[in-house]
């Protein structure tokens, strides 16, 4: 490999790494999940069969995809018998199962698996 080709390759790799770091810092701020706060709460209420209150939602992906929710309160849910009140909920999200997920029937649908 010629020295000029090596320098060009190093420059391209450096720009790609720097771009990835900048994207990792900016994208979570640009794609603010609080914009969809009401829809998220609505879908959770449908799924849990109760009242859901969430104060703040944030996410990131620098060290793997993660989700953090502040001030979670679930009351009267038919999905489980207890009321829940958490000051903070943090979850690491596995991406591969989300990408490969096919339309699965609901467990309550008889005769399907």
C-alpha positions in Angstrom: 0.0 0.0 0.0 1.4 3.4 -0.9 1.8 5.9 1.9 -0.6 8.3 0.3 -3.3 5.6 0.1 -2.7 4.8 3.8 -3.2 8.5 4.8 -6.4 8.7 2.8 -7.7 5.5 4.4 -6.8 6.8 7.9 -8.5 10.1 7.1 -11.7 8.4 5.9 -11.8 6.1 8.9 -11.2 9.1 11.2 -14.1 11.1 9.6 -16.4 8.0 9.9 -15.5 7.5 13.6 -16.0 11.2 14.4 -19.3 11.2 12.5 -20.5 8.2 14.4 -19.6 9.8 17.8 -21.3 13.1 16.8 -24.4 11.2 15.6 -24.4 9.2 18.9 -24.6 12.5 20.8 -27.0 14.4 18.6 -29.6 11.8 17.4 -31.1 11.1 20.9 -31.6 14.9 21.3 -33.1 15.3 17.9 -35.4 12.3 18.1 -37.0 13.2 21.5 -39.4 10.5 22.7 -41.3 13.1 24.7 -42.8 14.2 21.4 -44.7 10.9 21.4 -45.4 11.0 25.1 -49.2 10.9 24.8 -49.2 8.1 22.3 -46.8 6.0 24.4 -48.9 6.5 27.4 -52.1 5.6 25.5 -50.5 2.4 24.1 -49.3 1.4 27.5 -52.8 2.0 29.0 -54.3 -0.2 26.3 -51.8 -2.9 26.8 -51.9 -2.9 30.7 -55.6 -2.1 31.1 -55.1 0.7 33.6 -54.0 4.3 34.1 -50.4 5.1 33.2 -48.5 8.3 34.1 -45.0 9.1 32.8 -43.0 12.2 33.5 -40.0 12.1 31.2 -38.6 9.7 28.6 -35.1 9.6 27.2 -33.0 7.2 25.2 -29.5 6.8 23.7 -27.4 4.3 21.9 -23.7 5.0 22.5 -23.2 1.9 24.7 -26.0 -0.1 23.2 -29.6 1.0 22.9 -31.1 2.1 26.2 -34.4 3.7 27.4 -34.9 5.7 30.6 -38.3 6.7 32.0 -38.6 9.1 35.0 -41.7 9.1 37.2 -43.6 6.0 36.2 -46.9 5.3 37.8 -49.3 2.5 36.8 -52.6 2.1 38.7 -55.6 -0.2 38.2 -53.9 -2.4 35.6 -55.7 -5.6 34.7 -52.4 -7.1 33.4 -51.1 -7.4 37.0 -52.7 -7.0 40.4 -50.4 -4.3 41.9 -50.2 -0.6 41.5 -46.7 0.5 40.6 -44.9 3.8 41.3 -41.2 4.1 40.3 -39.0 7.2 40.3 -36.8 5.9 37.5 -37.0 2.9 35.1 -34.0 2.0 33.0 -33.8 -0.7 30.3 -31.2 -1.9 28.0 -32.9 -2.8 24.7 -31.7 -5.7 22.5 -31.9 -4.6 18.9 -31.6 -7.9 17.0 -34.9 -9.4 18.3 -36.7 -6.2 17.2 -35.2 -6.3 13.7 -36.0 -10.0 13.2 -39.5 -10.0 14.8 -42.3 -11.3 12.7 -46.0 -10.7 13.3 -46.7 -13.1 16.2 -50.2 -14.0 17.3 -51.3 -12.9 20.7 -50.9 -15.7 23.3 -54.6 -15.6 24.1 -55.5 -16.5 20.4 -56.3 -20.2 20.5 -54.9 -22.6 17.9 -52.0 -20.3 16.9 -48.4 -20.5 17.9 
